[in-house]
Amino acid sequence: MLTKWNWLMARLGRQLWFRATLMGLLGIATAAAGTMADRFLPDSWALEMGSDAVDNILTILASSMLAVTTFSLTTLTSALGDATSNASPRATRLLMQDGVTQNVLSTFVGAFLFSIVGIVVLQAQAYGERGRAVLFFVTILVLALVVVSLLRWIDHLIKLGRVGETAQRVQTIARSTLKARKEAPGLGGKLRPPGQPMPTLARRVAATGIGYIIHIDMQLIEKAAAERDLRVDLATLPGSYVHPGATLAYVSGATDEALEDCIRAACAISVSRDYDQDPRFGILVLSEIGSRALSPGINDPGTAIDMIARITELLAFWAEGEVEQADVRYPHVHVPMLNSADLLEDGFAAIARDGAGVIEVQMRLQKALGALMGMGDDSFRSAARTQSRLAFARAEKALTLPEEVERLAALLPPRDADDLQGKADNAEPQAVDDR
């Protein structure tokens, strides 16, 4: 698990402005470094060329890079708007953190600043013959880099902001967080089984902020607990919503205010959820995309069915069984288990509600839940059965044709179908109005 400092640095590195700033500084430094070429390079590097030969190329490069960068930012803004409208606002963060987008835009910015600085230094006649030669060769390399970036950008723009591409990004990061949680179910600490009571006489540590927990620095808590030889039982996981007075953890032993402040500092709180340590968030965003596709303004059951397939694949991956857990790195910290029922509810509840009257969506949903009922442990199968019953109950009220209800009921597990048939047999006959 990343420490809070490493996690903050990783988040900084994913920001678009950070990478663009680094490339811009590199471009400035490269252009300025040519002024020292005459001091360190031999005479054999000197080329007979005027300053205009390089200046013309740099002028063309500077003007074109400014236009391309402006166009690219406009296109990116449009793609983010499309993703917000057609997919989910929670997914736009992944588009802004996309590596190809950041590398291409950073290359354009770096090439633009390199050209500007090169032109200024040339006009100041600060380059000697060897300096102009170095600047010429570097300019050729920059041009080649720009051409490659443009080709990648053209291919990337075709897919950027599309619902399918956005959903694939969400699915990929959701799978990676699920995999990380399977490998370390306790975030590196000791896993506390569900239903296990908290130690008696444990002292409660309450939150002082309001929002979602997006990261827990397990190393910081372990260090403080080990120094005092105490046991810390976390009551929340990343993704949990807390408020002043909500329980963050329980401490067993003679605690002090410094330890409680340490636990609070280790739990980073934000107004919005984050993908890094929260496997439920990715599944929830996929569910939001499917739910939005079923809105009257979009009316796209096919996208909802696609989201059901993606969510089912993720939940099946989770149900495969825990990857062999590594050694416990933080033995003084006990962490609650991720609840499978929450994962299934996050994935299917919204789609089942908003697609209750769409038979195609309901049939695919029942098939998916039927498959999940044969996977995982007892709690996972029970949660899948619960979601199946709830989805059918919603559909039974929303579907207008009895034939569609019968088709859907045929997909239920035998026991659930028998229960429904028994309810129908025991129902009192309704009076028929012949008027």
N, C-alpha and C positions, 0 to 999 in steps of 0.2 A: 504494500500500500504506500502511496506517495505521502510524504509529509506535507504539511500545509504550505510551506515555502516552495517545495518542488511543484506542488499542484498549482500554486499561483503563477509560477514561472511558465508552466506548461500552458495555462490559460492565456498568458500574455503572448506566448509564441504563436498561438492560433489566431491572434488578432490581425486583420488585414493591414492596418496602419503600421504595425510593428515590422512586418516583413518588408513592406514597401519602404519604410524608413531605412532599414538596413541596406537594401539594394540601392537606394538613393545615395546614401553615404559612401557606399562602395564605388558608385559611378563618379562621385565628386573626387574621392581619393585617387582613383585610377587616372582621371584626367590631370589632376594636380601633380601626380608623381612623375609625369613625363617631363616636368621642368628640371628634374634632377638627373635626367638620363645622360646629359653631357658630362657629368662628374664621374659616373660609374661605368659607362659603356665605352668600349674601344672605338677607334676611328672607323673600323670596318663596318660599324652599324650605320654610318652616315649615308644618306641617300640624297641624290641631287633632285630635290623637289621644292617647289615654292609652297608658301603657306596656303595659297589659294586652292591647291589640290585637295588638301584635307578640309579646309574651311567650307568648301562647297558641299562636300559629303556631310559634314556635321550640320550644316544649315538645313539640308533636306531631312536629315534624321531628326533634328530637333522639332521642326514644324510637323512632320508626319507623326512623331510619337505623341505630341500634344493632342493632335486630332484623334489618334487611335485610343489614347487613354481616356479622353472625354467620351468618345463613343462607347468604349467598353464599360465605363462606369454607368452610363445611361442604360445600356443593355442589362447590366447586373441589377440595377434598381428596378427595371421592368420585370426581370425574372423573379426577384424577391416579391414584388407585388403579385405576380401570378401565383407563386407558391402560397402566399398568404391567403389569396382569394379562393384558390381551388384545392389546396392541400390543408395546411395548418400553419398558423403563425408560429407555433412552437418548432416547426421544421426549418424556418428561414435561417436560424442560427447555424445550421449545418451547411447551408449554401454559402454563408459568409465565411465559414471556416474551411471551405473547400480548398485543398492544396493546389490544384491546377489553377483555379481562379486567382489565388493569392500569388503564385509564382509568375503567372503571365502578367498580371497588373504590376507586380513589383519589377519585372523585367522592363516593362514599358517606362515606368517612372525612372528606374535607374538609367536607362538609355537616354531619356530626355535630359536628365541632369548632367550626365556625362557629356552630352553634346553641347549643352549651354556652357558648362565650365570650359570645355575644350575650345569653343569659339572665343570666349572671353580671354583665355590665356594666349591664344593665337594672335588676337588683335593687340594684345599687350606686348607681343613679340618676346615672350618669355621662353619659347621653345627654340633650342638650337637645331642643327641639322639632325643629330641623333634623336633629339626629343621629338621632332616632327616624324621621324621614321617610326619611333615607338608608338606615337599617337595614331599614325596611319594603320599599322598592323592591329592595334587594339580596336580601332574603329571597324576594321573588317570583321574581327571576331564579334564585336557587338552587333553588327549587321546580321551576321549568321545566326546569332542567338535570337535576335528579333524575328527573323524569318521563321525559325523553328517554333518560337512562341506563338506567332500568328497562325501557323498551321494547326497547332494544338488548340488554340483558342477558337478557331472556326469550327473544329469538330466538337469542341466542348459546348459552344453556344447553342448548337442544335438541340442538345438535351437539357440544358440548364433551365430549371424552373418547371419542367414537365412533372405532372403528378407521379408518373411511374418512376422517373429518375429520383424525385424527392423521396418517394416511399422506399426506394432501394437504399438510399443513404440512411434513412431512419432504421430500416431493418438491419443494415450492416452494423451500425453502432449499437443497436439493441442486442444483437447477437454477441458482440464483443463484450458488453457489460454482463450479459448472462454467463458467458464463458468465464469471465473473471470472478463472478460470484460463485460459480460452481467449483472453481479451483480454490477459492478461499471463502467458504460459506460464512465464516465469522469475521471477514475482513482482516484476517491474520490473527484474530483473537480466538478464544474458546467459544464454540457454538453452544448456545443454550437451547435445549429442546423446547418445543412449544408446550405450554401448560406447566412448566416447572416454576414453582413459586420462588419469589425473591427471598434472599436470606433474611431471617428475622433480625430486627433491630438495625436494619440498614437505613442509612440516612439519604433522603431524597435530595437530588440536585435539580433545581428548577431553571428553566430558560429565562432569560431577561429580554430577549428580542422576539420579533414576530416575523414569520415567514417559513420557507422550506429549508430543511437541512440539505445542503448540497455536497458537503464533504466532511468526513470525520478523520482527524489526524490521530490515528491509533497509536503511533509512536510517541506522541506527546503525552497521551493519557497513560500509556504503559510506563513511561519514564517516571512520571509523578507518582503512580501507584506503587511501582517497585521500590522507590526510595522510602516509602512509608509502609511497605509490606501490607497493602490493602487490596481488596477485591472491588472492582468496579463492574457493575452490571448495567450495560446500556439499555435504555428503555425505548430508544428510537433508532431508526435506520435512515440513511440518505433517502430523501423523498418525503419524509414525514413532515407534517405541518405542525409547527410549535408556536406558542405564544407565551407571554410572561406568566409564569406560574406552571406551565406545562413541564412534565418530568422529562429530563434528559437522561438521567442515570441514577442508580442507587449505589451508595458506597458502604461497604461493610468494614467496620473498624473505626478507630479513632481518627476521624477526618478533620480537616481544617479549612479555613476560608480560601487558602492558596490553592488547595487541590480542587475545590469547587470552581474557582475562577479558571483553573487550567482546563477543566472539562468543558466549561462554557467556551473558552477560547478555541478548543479543538474542534468544536462543532460550528462550521461555517454556515451562516444563515443568509438566504437571499429571498427576494420577493418572487422569484421564478425558479422552477426546478431546472436541474442540469442532468445531462446524460452520463457524466463520468462514473459515478458510483451508484446510480439509480436505475436498475434494470427495468423497473416498472414504467419509467417515464417513456422509454422508446416504444413499448407496447401500447401505452396509452395514446401516444401521438398517432400511431398507425390506426388505432380505433377512431380517433378524431377525424382522420382523413376519410375513413369509410363512412362515418356518420355524416360528415359534410357532403359527401357524394350523394347521400340519400335525401338531402334537403330539396324542397320544391324548386328552388332556383337552379339547381344543377341537375337533379334527377338522373343520376348515373349509377344504376345498380351494379354495372360491371366493375366499376372501381371498388365498390363495397365488397363484392365477391373476391376481388383480388386482394383486398386488405385482410379478409378472413383467411385466405390461403397463407398470406405472409405471417399473420399472427399464429396460425396453427403450426407453421413450421418452427417458429420460435419456441412455442410452448412444448412442442414435441422434443425439441433440443433440450429444453430444461428438464423434461420428464425422463430423459434417457438415464438419469442417475448421476450422482455426484462424481465428478472427476476426483481421482485420488487426492485427498487433501494433503497439502504440504505441512511441514512441521509448524506447530503453533508458534508464532513469533512474539505474541503479546499475551503471555499466560495469565496476567493479572486482570485482563479485560474480557468480560463475557458478553457475547453479542446475540440478540434474538435471531431466530431463523426467519428467512424470507417466506412469507405465507403464500402457498400456491393458490389458495382461494382468491387472494388479492390480484394475482397475475391474471387469472381467468376472468375475474370481474372487470379488470381494466381493459382486457382485450375484447370482450364480447358484449358487455352490458349495453353500451351505447348503440352499437350496430343492431342488436336485437330490439331495442326500443324504437329506434328511428326507422328500421326496416320491417316492423311488425306486419305491415300490410302488403309486403312485397314477397310473393311466394318463392321467387327464385333465390332471394337472399336468405329466406328462412330455411329453405331446403339445404342450401350449401352450409348454413350455420349448423343445422342438425347433423349433417354428415361430418363436419369438422369436429363437433363435440362428441359424436359417436366414436370417432377415431381416437380422440384423447381419452375417452373412458377406458380404453384398453392399455393405457400407458401409465407410467409413474407409480407412486405409492398409493395407499388407500386414500389419503387426504386429497391427493391430486385427482384421483378418479371420482371421489365424492364431490369435489368442487365442479368438475366437468358435468356430472349428472345434475347438479343443482342449476347450473347455467342453462342446461338443456331444458329442464322443466320450466324455468322462468321464461325462456325464449318462446316455448310453445304456448305458455299461458298468455303472453302478450299477443302472439300471432292468432290464437284462437278467438280473441276478442276483436282483432283488427281485420282478419280475412272475411270477405263477404260471401264467398261460395263454400258450401259444405264440402264439395268435392276437393277443394284445395286443403281444407282442414284435414280431411281423411288422408290425402297424399302425405301431408306433413306428419300426421300421427303414425303413419306406417314406418317412418324413419326413426321413431323413438325406440329406446331399448325395450325388450319384451316386458320387463316388469313395469315400466312406466306406461306402456301401452295397455297392459292389463288393468292397471289402476284407473286409467281414463275410461276404459270400457266398463269397468265396474261402476264408476260414477254415472255413466250414461244409463246403465241398466237400472240403477237405483233412483234415478231422477223421476220426480212426479210428472205424469202426463199433463201437458198443457191443454187448456181448452182451446178449441178451434172456433174462430168466428166465421160463420158461413155467410155473413151479410155481404 
